[in-house]
Amino acid sequence: MQVREKIKATWQALTIKKKIAAFTGMVFLIISLSVMFDIWVVEFSLIDFNGILQDNAKSSELVQALESEQELFENYMKSNSEEERIALGAAMQRTYDAVYNLPFSYNEIGEVRYAKTWSIRNSYEVYRQRRDAVLLLDESEPDYIGKLYEVYGMQRYLQEYANTLMTYTIEAGNSVYQERVPTLIRVPIAVILFGIILFWGMLKLAKLMNSTIISPVMELVAASQKIATNDFFVEDVKVENKDELGELVRAFNKMKYATGEYILALEEKRKTLDLLHEEELEKLETEKRLEMIKLELLKSQINPHFLFNTLNVIGGMANLEDAHTTEKMIKALSSLFRYNLKTPEVEIALVRELKVVENYMYLQQMRFGERISYEVNSEVNEELVVVPTFTFQPLVENAIIHGLSPKEAGGRIRIHIWKREQRLFITIGDDGIGMDEGQLTHLREQLRQGEEGHTGIGLGNIYRRIHAMYEDSSVQIYSKKNAGTVIRIEIPQN
């Protein structure tokens, strides 16, 4: 148990680069051991036994060649025909090849087989000289019969030598086989055990990599997605790592907690101010000033550089793990935070506002998939036209939450922007569940009376800001049950 804990502690202290290098090295080692074991099994079970079979085959070939040559020699000496002579020539060549194909290495075949093979080779050379001499003799010569029967005798001796050698070879092969049979029987068991050990080792390595790298990154992504919905009080991401990822998680938890506490404090302050200054908040100028104070306070409490750098590190980790979709989501979320916290202007170029909507819709499409889509139809120069800061995203968010999300099939959001003379027109519409006439009338009345708790902070805030910023402006809401909702904004454009 202590050894396991020490190994775990050592692993957690390694940097991510070293973890990946160690994992790669272990995989390579396991593969190498597996290949070496397979080579040993093949050599043990096939190569050695193949050598035994080849030695037996060579000994058997010599016996058969000698028998064939003896028979054809006898036939030729009786008939002396051309056909028999050709067949005898082929048989003699076969015997020659068989003799000199016999294994003749002392270290490989041992003393007994080596001595018998040496005897066969020497006897064969003497026999071949006598046989060739008899084939050239004429039958009328006085010593013809004696030399002929001498050849017959040498053939019988060679045949006996060959049979003895084959017996020795078979006995030697059987001896080797008997020695290796017990080991051969255990080879399948060893292969199974070795495979189980390798499989277990790979599972442990994969589990270790998953628990120390992949799981923390996925937990960070999940926490970031909840923060994107303004839920800053999610449970802390917990890791035991002491590497860069561990430092990142701890920094992320601190950032999340601090941001949530500041936003909660601001919310409590807003409620307190609503109770203490209910009459003053009805005045347009006081309400505008309070919104600016809250925004500046939020920006002063949160360290944007820490937030953005942390999200960029998370994006880099996602890129390291080839999680490109996660990396893109984190960059979109970072852009939203950057725009919200680092934009002091009350008006901004239309192109930047549309970019915020694009990032926000990307995150929502990752959540809802093909259920949600949107299109932008802009008939103006987006670089030159200015609009109130942070206007489009809250309206798009309302369209998703109240219009498209409750609809099972989802739907589409359409943004249309055009200009007539010195007036800018903006419509943000959806084909969601819409509202009936009673609900629409009630909502319009709440906006006029400033009842933010019922209309929603986003819509109520935009309604009040536009009317406070422009004297000659309007925010109109149109809706129809099961058809959708359209918000039409009209502001002057100098």
C-alpha positions as a printed NumPy array, in Angstrom:
array([[  0.   ,   0.   ,   0.   ],
       [  2.843,   2.427,   0.883],
       [  4.596,   1.693,  -2.405],
       [  1.373,   2.399,  -4.317],
       [  0.921,   5.712,  -2.502],
       [  4.513,   6.699,  -3.232],
       [  4.077,   5.894,  -6.919],
       [  0.831,   7.883,  -7.009],
       [  2.439,  10.872,  -5.287],
       [  5.414,  10.771,  -7.664],
       [  3.1  ,  10.609, -10.681],
       [  1.002,  13.558,  -9.474],
       [  4.137,  15.646,  -8.988],
       [  5.273,  15.135, -12.603],
       [  4.624,  17.837, -15.183],
       [  2.111,  17.118, -17.925],
       [  4.884,  16.817, -20.502],
       [  6.668,  14.224, -18.359],
       [  3.399,  12.355, -17.753],
       [  2.809,  12.037, -21.486],
       [  6.428,  10.978, -22.04 ],
       [  6.168,   8.354, -19.274],
       [  2.894,   7.033, -20.674],
       [  4.365,   6.805, -24.184],
       [  7.461,   5.03 , -22.852],
       [  5.406,   2.472, -20.932],
       [  3.264,   1.747, -23.989],
       [  6.417,   1.275, -26.087],
       [  7.91 ,  -1.029, -23.425],
       [  4.76 ,  -3.14 , -23.249],
       [  4.63 ,  -3.464, -27.031],
       [  8.337,  -4.389, -27.153],
       [  7.923,  -7.074, -24.474],
       [  4.929,  -8.472, -26.31 ],
       [  6.848,  -8.668, -29.593],
       [  9.852, -10.31 , -27.907],
       [  7.629, -12.867, -26.217],
       [  5.896, -13.654, -29.521],
       [  9.28 , -14.096, -31.225],
       [ 10.4  , -16.508, -28.504],
       [  7.196, -18.528, -28.819],
       [  7.584, -18.744, -32.603],
       [ 11.227, -19.738, -32.338],
       [ 10.537, -22.3  , -29.631],
       [  7.473, -23.892, -31.19 ],
       [  8.17 , -23.621, -34.919],
       [ 11.82 , -23.048, -35.763],
       [ 13.287, -25.782, -33.522],
       [ 10.694, -28.369, -34.499],
       [ 11.078, -27.413, -38.14 ],
       [ 14.785, -28.236, -37.838],
       [ 13.936, -31.682, -36.465],
       [ 11.549, -32.359, -39.338],
       [ 14.094, -31.202, -41.927],
       [ 16.801, -33.49 , -40.472],
       [ 14.384, -36.437, -40.56 ],
       [ 13.409, -35.586, -44.129],
       [ 17.047, -35.452, -45.278],
       [ 17.831, -38.815, -43.672],
       [ 14.709, -40.343, -45.212],
       [ 15.617, -38.86 , -48.613],
       [ 19.038, -40.592, -48.485],
       [ 17.46 , -43.964, -47.697],
       [ 14.966, -43.616, -50.56 ],
       [ 17.633, -42.364, -52.992],
       [ 19.916, -45.324, -52.233],
       [ 17.034, -47.786, -52.646],
       [ 16.053, -46.217, -55.965],
       [ 19.646, -46.156, -57.249],
       [ 20.21 , -49.796, -56.187],
       [ 17.096, -50.954, -58.007],
       [ 17.803, -48.98 , -61.191],
       [ 21.479, -50.045, -61.18 ],
       [ 20.461, -53.682, -61.04 ],
       [ 17.903, -53.244, -63.839],
       [ 20.385, -51.446, -66.056],
       [ 23.052, -54.093, -65.561],
       [ 20.537, -56.704, -66.683],
       [ 18.951, -54.917, -69.667],
       [ 21.645, -52.388, -70.602],
       [ 18.988, -50.245, -72.342],
       [ 19.224, -46.516, -73.028],
       [ 16.049, -45.772, -71.06 ],
       [ 17.401, -47.565, -67.997],
       [ 20.703, -45.721, -68.341],
       [ 18.972, -42.31 , -68.275],
       [ 16.883, -43.28 , -65.232],
       [ 20.002, -44.567, -63.459],
       [ 21.824, -41.273, -64.138],
       [ 19.002, -39.316, -62.483],
       [ 18.984, -41.685, -59.506],
       [ 22.756, -41.375, -59.039],
       [ 22.482, -37.561, -59.037],
       [ 19.66 , -37.772, -56.491],
       [ 21.84 , -39.959, -54.242],
       [ 24.753, -37.541, -54.546],
       [ 22.549, -34.589, -53.564],
       [ 21.052, -36.539, -50.663],
       [ 24.488, -37.467, -49.286],
       [ 25.84 , -33.931, -49.353],
       [ 22.605, -32.38 , -48.075],
       [ 22.951, -34.241, -44.776],
       [ 23.647, -31.993, -41.729],
       [ 27.391, -32.079, -41.082],
       [ 27.973, -29.703, -38.151],
       [ 29.356, -31.352, -35.031],
       [ 27.847, -28.734, -32.704],
       [ 24.399, -29.138, -34.219],
       [ 24.041, -32.917, -34.729],
       [ 26.252, -34.348, -31.99 ],
       [ 29.032, -36.907, -31.941],
       [ 27.104, -40.065, -32.967],
       [ 25.33 , -38.576, -36.005],
       [ 28.45 , -36.707, -37.056],
       [ 30.508, -39.953, -37.036],
       [ 27.86 , -41.85 , -39.012],
       [ 27.51 , -39.033, -41.553],
       [ 31.287, -38.906, -41.956],
       [ 31.335, -42.666, -42.602],
       [ 28.541, -42.34 , -45.192],
       [ 30.355, -39.563, -47.062],
       [ 33.681, -41.466, -47.167],
       [ 32.041, -44.778, -48.113],
       [ 29.945, -43.042, -50.766],
       [ 33.029, -41.584, -52.467],
       [ 34.653, -45.074, -52.602],
       [ 31.388, -46.596, -53.785],
       [ 30.922, -43.952, -56.49 ],
       [ 34.39 , -44.644, -57.911],
       [ 33.794, -48.412, -57.99 ],
       [ 30.268, -47.985, -59.436],
       [ 31.449, -45.696, -62.217],
       [ 34.301, -48.112, -63.037],
       [ 31.905, -51.08 , -63.327],
       [ 29.613, -49.078, -65.634],
       [ 32.561, -48.62 , -68.   ],
       [ 33.608, -52.34 , -67.99 ],
       [ 32.658, -54.784, -70.703],
       [ 30.842, -57.978, -69.667],
       [ 33.522, -60.085, -71.361],
       [ 36.263, -58.9  , -69.064],
       [ 37.42 , -61.612, -66.604],
       [ 36.961, -59.568, -63.384],
       [ 33.618, -58.013, -64.421],
       [ 31.44 , -60.273, -62.211],
       [ 33.616, -59.818, -59.128],
       [ 33.632, -56.03 , -59.374],
       [ 29.876, -55.988, -60.05 ],
       [ 29.091, -57.924, -56.893],
       [ 31.533, -55.754, -54.983],
       [ 29.391, -52.753, -55.968],
       [ 26.254, -54.606, -54.892],
       [ 27.847, -55.195, -51.505],
       [ 28.833, -51.584, -51.09 ],
       [ 25.275, -50.565, -51.929],
       [ 23.98 , -52.789, -49.118],
       [ 26.503, -51.288, -46.673],
       [ 25.511, -47.766, -47.663],
       [ 21.873, -48.71 , -47.255],
       [ 22.568, -49.995, -43.742],
       [ 24.524, -46.833, -42.886],
       [ 21.664, -44.684, -44.162],
       [ 19.071, -46.647, -42.164],
       [ 21.233, -46.368, -39.045],
       [ 21.673, -42.621, -39.562],
       [ 17.931, -42.184, -40.012],
       [ 17.357, -44.114, -36.774],
       [ 19.859, -41.886, -34.938],
       [ 18.25 , -38.764, -36.398],
       [ 14.749, -39.833, -35.395],
       [ 15.925, -40.732, -31.891],
       [ 17.685, -37.376, -31.494],
       [ 14.564, -35.527, -32.728],
       [ 12.353, -37.513, -30.361],
       [ 14.694, -36.727, -27.483],
       [ 14.533, -32.982, -28.217],
       [ 10.761, -33.185, -28.674],
       [ 10.273, -35.011, -25.385],
       [ 12.395, -32.421, -23.61 ],
       [ 10.345, -29.544, -24.979],
       [  6.847, -31.008, -24.816],
       [  6.269, -29.975, -21.148],
       [  7.368, -26.445, -21.947],
       [  5.291, -26.418, -25.123],
       [  2.219, -27.445, -23.142],
       [  2.781, -24.523, -20.793],
       [  3.227, -21.984, -23.612],
       [ -0.551, -21.29 , -24.125],
       [ -0.946, -20.729, -20.387],
       [  2.047, -18.391, -20.415],
       [  0.65 , -16.53 , -23.431],
       [ -2.716, -16.054, -21.693],
       [ -1.109, -14.888, -18.435],
       [  1.262, -12.559, -20.278],
       [ -1.646, -11.092, -22.259],
       [ -3.672, -10.554, -19.087],
       [ -0.725,  -8.806, -17.422],
       [ -0.174,  -6.524, -20.439],
       [ -3.898,  -5.75 , -20.693],
       [ -4.052,  -4.962, -16.98 ],
       [ -1.022,  -2.705, -17.273],
       [ -2.527,  -0.797, -20.204],
       [ -5.8  ,  -0.347, -18.321],
       [ -3.978,   1.003, -15.28 ],
       [ -1.991,   3.446, -17.4  ],
       [ -5.08 ,   4.607, -19.275],
       [ -6.993,   5.026, -16.01 ],
       [ -4.114,   7.017, -14.528],
       [ -3.948,   9.338, -17.54 ],
       [ -7.721,   9.773, -17.49 ],
       [ -7.862,  10.593, -13.768],
       [ -4.94 ,  13.048, -13.799],
       [ -5.384,  14.861, -17.123],
       [ -8.606,  14.199, -19.01 ],
       [-11.076,  14.182, -16.087],
       [ -9.842,  17.494, -14.583],
       [-10.064,  19.175, -17.99 ],
       [-13.606,  17.864, -18.51 ],
       [-14.584,  19.091, -15.026],
       [-13.168,  22.504, -15.858],
       [-15.193,  22.579, -19.077],
       [-18.373,  21.617, -17.216],
       [-17.769,  24.304, -14.596],
       [-17.075,  26.888, -17.317],
       [-20.35 ,  26.028, -19.042],
       [-22.256,  26.603, -15.798],
       [-20.445,  29.896, -15.249],
       [-21.55 ,  30.885, -18.762],
       [-25.135,  30.692, -17.444],
       [-24.196,  33.013, -14.517],
       [-24.01 ,  30.136, -12.021],
       [-20.841,  31.085, -10.118],
       [-21.559,  28.887,  -7.076],
       [-21.003,  25.499,  -8.679],
       [-19.029,  22.97 ,  -6.662],
       [-15.256,  23.429,  -6.762],
       [-13.28 ,  21.324,  -9.222],
       [-11.214,  18.903,  -7.123],
       [ -7.909,  17.391,  -8.262],
       [ -4.89 ,  15.974,  -6.472],
       [ -2.446,  17.016,  -9.189],
       [  0.634,  19.026,  -8.28 ],
       [  1.456,  19.903, -11.882],
       [  0.375,  22.803, -14.095],
       [ -3.148,  21.427, -14.311],
       [ -3.449,  21.354, -10.514],
       [ -2.321,  24.986, -10.29 ],
       [ -4.804,  25.907, -13.006],
       [ -7.699,  24.219, -11.192],
       [ -6.883,  25.903,  -7.894],
       [ -6.64 ,  29.309,  -9.596],
       [ -9.922,  28.665, -11.403],
       [-11.697,  27.788,  -8.133],
       [-10.444,  30.977,  -6.467],
       [-11.491,  33.078,  -9.442],
       [-14.932,  31.446,  -9.552],
       [-15.545,  31.915,  -5.845],
       [-14.352,  35.538,  -5.819],
       [-16.447,  36.435,  -8.857],
       [-19.548,  34.822,  -7.375],
       [-19.101,  36.61 ,  -4.074],
       [-18.712,  39.966,  -5.776],
       [-21.773,  39.441,  -7.939],
       [-23.787,  38.295,  -4.904],
       [-22.67 ,  41.411,  -3.013],
       [-23.72 ,  43.581,  -5.919],
       [-27.106,  41.891,  -6.054],
       [-27.628,  42.48 ,  -2.341],
       [-26.592,  46.081,  -2.756],
       [-29.033,  46.525,  -5.613],
       [-31.89 ,  45.13 ,  -3.537],
       [-30.963,  47.384,  -0.606],
       [-30.833,  50.422,  -2.834],
       [-34.197,  49.499,  -4.345],
       [-35.722,  49.51 ,  -0.855],
       [-34.02 ,  52.696,   0.342],
       [-34.397,  54.742,  -2.826],
       [-37.615,  53.494,  -4.389],
       [-38.792,  57.014,  -5.175],
       [-35.412,  58.164,  -6.548],
       [-35.103,  55.049,  -8.755],
       [-38.282,  56.092, -10.524],
       [-36.38 ,  59.091, -11.862],
       [-34.618,  58.317, -15.107],
       [-31.337,  60.129, -14.345],
       [-30.841,  58.418, -10.963],
       [-31.555,  55.008, -12.46 ],
       [-28.999,  55.543, -15.21 ],
       [-26.34 ,  56.643, -12.681],
       [-26.954,  53.536, -10.528],
       [-26.466,  51.229, -13.511],
       [-23.136,  52.868, -14.296],
       [-21.998,  52.542, -10.643],
       [-22.854,  48.856, -10.57 ],
       [-21.023,  48.184, -13.832],
       [-17.898,  50.031, -12.73 ],
       [-17.927,  48.298,  -9.33 ],
       [-18.109,  44.901, -10.958],
       [-15.237,  45.758, -13.267],
       [-13.092,  47.075, -10.399],
       [-13.58 ,  43.926,  -8.291],
       [-12.849,  41.307, -10.909],
       [ -9.368,  41.   , -12.316],
       [-10.084,  40.549, -16.051],
       [ -6.502,  39.629, -16.905],
       [ -6.57 ,  36.773, -14.377],
       [ -9.918,  35.559, -15.777],
       [ -8.865,  35.735, -19.423],
       [ -5.435,  34.215, -18.848],
       [ -6.996,  31.347, -16.887],
       [ -9.514,  30.652, -19.671],
       [ -6.702,  30.776, -22.246],
       [ -4.717,  28.207, -20.212],
       [ -7.81 ,  25.997, -20.146],
       [ -8.083,  26.437, -23.918],
       [ -4.429,  25.469, -24.304],
       [ -5.   ,  22.306, -22.249],
       [ -7.996,  21.447, -24.44 ],
       [ -5.805,  21.917, -27.515],
       [ -3.153,  19.615, -25.963],
       [ -5.787,  16.904, -25.57 ],
       [ -7.062,  17.513, -29.162],
       [-10.405,  18.753, -27.742],
       [-10.838,  21.423, -30.444],
       [-14.558,  21.932, -29.811],
       [-13.913,  22.567, -26.111],
       [-11.11 ,  24.98 , -27.   ],
       [-13.427,  26.921, -29.313],
       [-16.159,  27.063, -26.629],
       [-13.678,  28.436, -24.069],
       [-12.479,  31.1  , -26.512],
       [-16.074,  32.141, -27.216],
       [-16.787,  32.367, -23.47 ],
       [-13.579,  34.386, -22.962],
       [-14.644,  36.827, -25.668],
       [-18.04 ,  37.292, -23.984],
       [-16.416,  38.041, -20.613],
       [-13.892,  40.369, -22.197],
       [-16.596,  42.35 , -23.992],
       [-18.802,  42.56 , -20.874],
       [-16.047,  43.573, -18.451],
       [-13.697,  45.641, -20.603],
       [-16.061,  47.821, -22.676],
       [-16.499,  51.215, -20.956],
       [-18.355,  52.867, -23.864],
       [-22.126,  53.302, -23.722],
       [-22.212,  53.027, -27.525],
       [-20.166,  50.73 , -29.71 ],
       [-19.72 ,  49.786, -33.364],
       [-22.378,  47.391, -34.664],
       [-19.742,  44.926, -35.893],
       [-18.505,  44.317, -32.32 ],
       [-22.032,  43.838, -30.986],
       [-22.768,  41.272, -33.709],
       [-19.505,  39.473, -32.885],
       [-20.728,  39.047, -29.272],
       [-23.976,  37.536, -30.592],
       [-21.957,  35.164, -32.781],
       [-19.898,  33.923, -29.804],
       [-22.999,  33.562, -27.633],
       [-24.924,  31.651, -30.33 ],
       [-21.968,  29.303, -30.811],
       [-22.121,  28.353, -27.12 ],
       [-25.904,  27.901, -27.283],
       [-25.661,  25.772, -30.442],
       [-23.181,  23.527, -28.687],
       [-25.846,  23.129, -25.997],
       [-28.965,  22.726, -28.152],
       [-27.378,  21.341, -31.313],
       [-29.419,  21.688, -34.491],
       [-32.504,  22.799, -32.552],
       [-31.264,  26.401, -32.536],
       [-30.078,  28.47 , -35.534],
       [-29.823,  32.146, -36.391],
       [-29.245,  34.506, -39.274],
       [-28.228,  38.158, -39.573],
       [-29.449,  40.414, -42.395],
       [-27.551,  43.69 , -42.191],
       [-28.127,  46.431, -44.774],
       [-25.758,  48.968, -43.195],
       [-22.04 ,  49.549, -42.856],
       [-21.395,  47.673, -39.621],
       [-18.073,  49.469, -39.018],
       [-19.668,  52.947, -39.05 ],
       [-23.04 ,  52.346, -37.371],
       [-23.052,  52.554, -33.528],
       [-25.581,  50.96 , -31.164],
       [-26.004,  50.846, -27.353],
       [-23.435,  48.53 , -25.752],
       [-24.542,  44.998, -24.826],
       [-27.975,  45.251, -26.46 ],
       [-28.203,  42.335, -28.848],
       [-26.997,  39.428, -26.649],
       [-29.595,  39.846, -23.846],
       [-32.412,  40.   , -26.413],
       [-31.104,  36.913, -28.206],
       [-30.821,  35.15 , -24.833],
       [-34.463,  36.022, -24.031],
       [-35.515,  34.646, -27.412],
       [-33.808,  31.324, -26.668],
       [-34.977,  30.993, -23.055],
       [-38.593,  32.145, -23.452],
       [-39.25 ,  31.411, -27.113],
       [-37.229,  28.522, -28.542],
       [-36.108,  26.457, -25.534],
       [-39.673,  25.42 , -24.485],
       [-40.386,  24.418, -28.095],
       [-39.461,  20.784, -28.692],
       [-38.429,  21.325, -32.308],
       [-36.417,  24.456, -31.457],
       [-36.397,  27.221, -34.038],
       [-34.581,  30.123, -35.63 ],
       [-33.564,  33.633, -34.558],
       [-33.466,  36.372, -37.197],
       [-31.712,  39.745, -36.807],
       [-32.522,  42.435, -39.369],
       [-30.791,  45.842, -39.41 ],
       [-31.511,  48.678, -41.844],
       [-31.329,  52.469, -42.033],
       [-33.786,  55.078, -43.338],
       [-32.496,  58.641, -43.529],
       [-31.063,  59.321, -40.023],
       [-32.941,  56.495, -38.281],
       [-31.579,  53.007, -37.482],
       [-34.032,  50.098, -37.279],
       [-33.253,  46.794, -35.556],
       [-35.522,  43.752, -35.297],
       [-34.693,  40.607, -33.332],
       [-37.296,  37.904, -33.883],
       [-37.833,  34.223, -33.262],
       [-40.332,  31.582, -34.368],
       [-40.816,  30.199, -30.841],
       [-43.915,  29.659, -28.727],
       [-44.824,  33.379, -28.665],
       [-47.456,  34.99 , -26.416],
       [-51.173,  35.467, -26.547],
       [-52.707,  38.949, -26.561],
       [-53.175,  39.05 , -22.791],
       [-49.582,  38.125, -22.03 ],
       [-48.266,  40.634, -24.561],
       [-50.35 ,  43.471, -23.117],
       [-49.214,  42.613, -19.593],
       [-45.54 ,  42.576, -20.64 ],
       [-45.797,  45.956, -22.371],
       [-47.384,  47.459, -19.259],
       [-44.633,  46.054, -17.007],
       [-41.947,  47.606, -19.237],
       [-43.61 ,  51.005, -19.101],
       [-43.882,  50.804, -15.295],
       [-40.296,  49.538, -14.864],
       [-41.229,  46.283, -13.083],
       [-37.887,  44.608, -13.705],
       [-38.591,  41.534, -11.58 ],
       [-41.31 ,  40.436, -14.006],
       [-39.891,  41.536, -17.351],
       [-36.381,  40.202, -16.794],
       [-33.194,  42.184, -16.161],
       [-32.009,  42.03 , -19.792],
       [-35.149,  43.258, -21.524],
       [-36.031,  45.815, -18.821],
       [-32.486,  47.16 , -18.74 ],
       [-32.354,  47.628, -22.519],
       [-35.8  ,  49.247, -22.563],
       [-34.773,  51.829, -19.95 ],
       [-31.29 ,  52.462, -21.349],
       [-32.494,  53.167, -24.876],
       [-35.157,  55.571, -23.686],
       [-32.605,  57.268, -21.416],
       [-29.923,  57.558, -24.113],
       [-32.097,  58.786, -26.995],
       [-34.945,  61.238, -26.814],
       [-36.561,  60.139, -30.024],
       [-36.399,  56.343, -29.713],
       [-38.702,  53.362, -29.287],
       [-38.683,  49.732, -28.218],
       [-41.687,  47.763, -29.438],
       [-42.659,  44.129, -28.791],
       [-44.84 ,  42.093, -31.138],
       [-45.859,  38.485, -30.517],
       [-48.38 ,  35.865, -31.526],
       [-49.126,  32.558, -29.84 ],
       [-47.261,  29.615, -31.478],
       [-45.864,  31.971, -34.139],
       [-43.04 ,  33.812, -32.4  ],
       [-41.924,  37.139, -30.97 ],
       [-40.264,  40.205, -32.535],
       [-38.57 ,  43.1  , -30.701],
       [-38.241,  46.257, -32.847],
       [-35.801,  48.998, -31.824],
       [-35.666,  52.422, -33.484],
       [-32.936,  54.93 , -32.588],
       [-31.51 ,  58.063, -34.215],
       [-28.228,  57.732, -36.072],
       [-26.311,  60.968, -36.581]])
